């Protein structure tokens, strides 16, 4: 009799576990995430690739849930992809980059039941989660390091598209460099005035060579794929470069002094996880040093270039920014670089 009762209890427990598993699977199946990469391409070694590596791939590997991917080759395709994914029931849909703002707004209005996460810009739609970063804080840190490493007392900055968002990087970098050394000279150039400026490595190399002729021996690129030309030109000349968005230290070991890491992949991953957990919410999220949204990269590829003194100095400055003892001026607050 006890054996019969025990068997019934085991069967009941097994049924309960199976039912729970089915319920969890059903919940997981309700999440149908997607991503629309920037038109620079999924494997741009920078912005979109950070979304893929640290966000999309991480979520798929961890959960087994497929993330639908779209790779537009021009901005005109973005709205089409967003609406197509929403129509098919995908949600949340991560839109990669400020240039997708208008498309996200249109798609969000057309599909109010879908959830959209826009990286690097804000649109006031009730079903859009906007994630922006304090790029000026991370850029300040690499500016400090650049000024410490420079032997010529001249450092450079190559930006992509000439817009306030990219000037935020340049302004933060200049502030950091001059915080470390008031006498340092900062040379700065933008690559162009259209989104194509993020995919022009030959122009990036040309600007870098010009800056090096002007004495720059450390050049920070905030230019997407254009940065690949900056890094190569620095490597060819035996100078130092600083990467952006992804940790790009591995691209040219011995040349890449560091990278200003912008954790767009983390923002992507958290969007998907929140939707899976039922905690996804629209609105604006701001990620700076305190939130782990930006940082500087130190690993085996650039470790030989960064002395213990340099590391301690940058981390001390980082702690002071987080504590509010150092306030980095945000170019986008007034479109000036006052500090």
KAWOMO-V611909 format. One record per helix or strand of 3 or more residues. SS is the DSSP state (@ for helix, = for strand). FROM is the first residue (numbers start at 1). LEN is the number of residues. Records with the same first field share a line. If there is no record, write none. Layout:
SS->FROM-LEN / FROM-LEN
This chain:
@->2-29 / 47-17 / 76-12 / 98-13 / 135-15 / 164-17 / 195-5 / 201-13 / 224-14 / 249-4 / 264-14 / 303-3 / 308-16 / 331-4
=->34-4 / 68-4 / 93-4 / 116-4 / 128-6 / 154-8 / 185-8 / 218-5 / 240-6 / 256-7 / 283-5 / 294-3
